[in-house]
Every structure is written in C-alpha cells, then in structure tokens.
Amino acid sequence: MDRRVVITGMGIVSPIGCDLDTYRQNLLDGICGIGIITRFDTAEFKVKVAAEVKDFDPLQYMSKIEVKQTDLFTRFAIGAASQAVAQSGLGEEIDRDRFGVYFGSGIGGFTTFMEEYDTMQKRGNARVSPHFVPKMISNIAAGQIAIRFGAKGPCVSVTTACATGTNAIGEAYRAIRHGYADVVISGGSEASINPLAVAGFQNCMALTQTEDPARASIPFDKERSGFVIGEGAGALVMESLEHAQARGAKILAEVVGYGSTCDAHHVTSPNPTGEDGGKAIRMALEEAGYTKDDLVYVNAHGTSTPLNDSTETKAIKYAMGDDAYRAVVSSTKSMTGHMLGAAGAAEAIAAVIALDTGMIPPTIGYQTPDPDCDLDICPNTARKADPTLALSTSLGFGGHNACIALRKYGE
C-alpha cells in the first residue's frame, strides 16, 4: 500500500538568504541576488556577474576543523540540512535504519579539485592534501549529512546536472511512499563559482554576458541571453504521514506527485518539441490527482536561456493543454540565478512557500514579452493567487527532466 509523504522541515543557503525567513521575505519582495563576481578577477572573462551566496557562516553548523576538511558545497549542504532538521523537530526516537538521505550535487567539489591540481603543479604530488578526494567527490555531501544526523538507511547521491535537486526529492518521495524509508533528508548543493567553471559555461555559450544585474537573469523575456551561475543548497526533511503524525510534527506540505524522463536528444540542448519535459510534468500531475478545479503554480526551470524558456513553455502546454494558460508560472532564478544542482531543492522550497502564503513569487526583471513564452509568468511583483497545487520543474544537461507536485496538507 502506497504511503502519503509530507515535508516537515526545510533549510536554505542561497544568494537571497541563508535562512528560511530571509529567503521567504526576499523571494516575495522580488530581491535580486545577482551581482558582479567577487570570487576572482574577471578582467579576462566575458562573463562578469554571478549569484553568490553572501553572509553564510559555516561555523554556525560545523567546527573549524570540519570547515577546513570540507569543500564549500558540503558546507552549504550541512547548513541547509541542519536548518531543515531543526525545523522538523526530529529527535532520538527515529529508527536510524529507516532514516535515509537522498542528496545530490551536479558537480561536487569543483573548487577543491582546482586548488589541489594547482598545488600538485606548483609543489609536487606529495603536497596534495589527503583530504582531496573526500572533499571533492560529489557524493560526499550526502555522506556527511548521513554521518552528521545518524541516518543509516538508504543514502543516495543524485547527479543529474541541473535536475539534481528535483530528482533527489522525487526519488526520496518514492522511497518513503513505497516503504523503503520512514524519514529522508533530501535536496541538493552546489558551489562552482570559480574561474574554470565560469570559463567552461561561458565558452559553451550558456552564460549571459550582460553586466547589468537587473537584466542578467530575465526568464521568459524576449531579450534573455543566457543564465547566471549561482550557488547554495536546499534541504527538505520528508516523512511518511504516519511517522510525522506519530511524533506530532508540524506538516509544511505534502508531496503528491513526481515525474522523471530523459530527452535522449543532445548533451546540452533540450528537445525543442518540449514533449519529453512535458511527459515528466504530466506524470506528476496525474499522480497528484490534478483536476480542472485546481489552480496550479509552476515554479519553472526558467533559466533565461533562449532555448530553455521557449521549450519549457511548450512542455507545460504539452502536459496541461489549454489549462496551461490558467496556470501561474514564475522563475525564481530571476532572483537566485541558476543554483545548478541545488536549484531544484531551493525551488521546491519556493513552491512550498507559495502554497503556504498563497503568494506567487515573481519573475523579476521582466520587460519585453516573447510570443514563444506566452504563459502567465507573474512578472516583477508577487501576486496573491492561493494555488491549490504547485509544481517545481527542472531540466538538466544530458536531457534530464524532473517535476515534483506539492499540495497543502489536508487539501
């Protein structure tokens, strides 16, 4: 018998806030987290802007030695997971063998890799840190979270590029629904604002070269010209309904659907028909019991690249037909930039906030309509809409498509 799955805790480290209250307020106020890159000198780069995490103190969550022995993406992950566990109120009553972690990263410890390679080139192989591999490998955030909280059930690190966070949440949902775990910490983390990553994305023509932060990440706008690289982490504590009720937990939302497909088309470009992404959305809608009485909010992948946003518009139409024009769509990447492997988790939290407050986070910076992106994209200002069903969609390099569906608990 399938079990109902609920969310009881959330945590966030993002370019617009490193705690849930700040993130919520800035999300609804339409605050832009994008600025000129400070991590390295961009004089020789065409790309000048990024969405950097600001005011994150890992010592709130880790010791000095733990900080030294972990990459930034793991520090972000531990911060977000610690917030989520604290909000959930999880205690010693958990059956550790049924407590899991489904947490991913698109890239892992990219900066650590760069630093240690540079050390070897300049000082020789004997000077490479013994912590290099366990700092760099992309599964280590999941492993560190499991160690931190004593989760001895399934520990799975998802890597599906920009769909990582959404796939991690979706697979955690299935693990709980079908009885393989009672509690799971899910989400994603990324920290790749460094010269090599920016050069790579820049040279494959993925990043905007706009220097004005207010016009850099402008999803669904006709003048969009590429995504803005972001960073951070999002984490959710998910439980079976029975488990949450037994311990008297406050339920934030219910996960009611999940879809996952692949374009099997191209390493970076989506299938321009949008059908495969649309099939993932349709799966989530069907599992969620969608009807025409639902008011749907779609937190779109919305990267601000020319091809993604038009293709995603087609995908939503493929899944919903004419009902797509009744849905309210927005891309919070207009504020956070593209958090890569963390994006799906941060955006799932945004979807929960929309359900909880009844407010749709805006797509800021929107000025010029694009006839190929003709849905209701909630431009510039948050809107009271009281959605009954929220979708969070993600599309990744390699053709990965993922969508989760959420409802307020009890609706």
ZIURPE-V770381 format. One line per field, one symbol per residue. psi: psi as a letter, one per 30 degrees, with the letter a starting at -180 (. if undefined). Layout:
BEGIN
psi->???
END
This chain:
BEGIN
psi->kklkklkfkkkkjlfgkgleeeeeeeeffhkkgkakkfflkgegkfkfllikkkgkjfffflleeeeegkleeeeeeeeeeeeeeeefgkaffkjffgjlkjklkeebieeeeeeeeeeeeeflffgkkffeefeekfffeeeeeeeeghjgakjkjkjhbfgeeeeeeeeeeeeeeggflekkklalkkigileeeeeeeefghfkkgkfjefgejikfkfgkgllkkalalkkkkklkeeeeeeghkkkelkkflkkklkeheleekljffgeeeeeeeeeeeeffhklffkjkkjjleifgkeeeeeeeeeeeeeefbffefflkkljfffefajgbffeeeefeeeeeeeeefgkjkljlgkejkkffigljgikeklkkfhkfkkkkkkklkfgkkkklkklkkf.
END
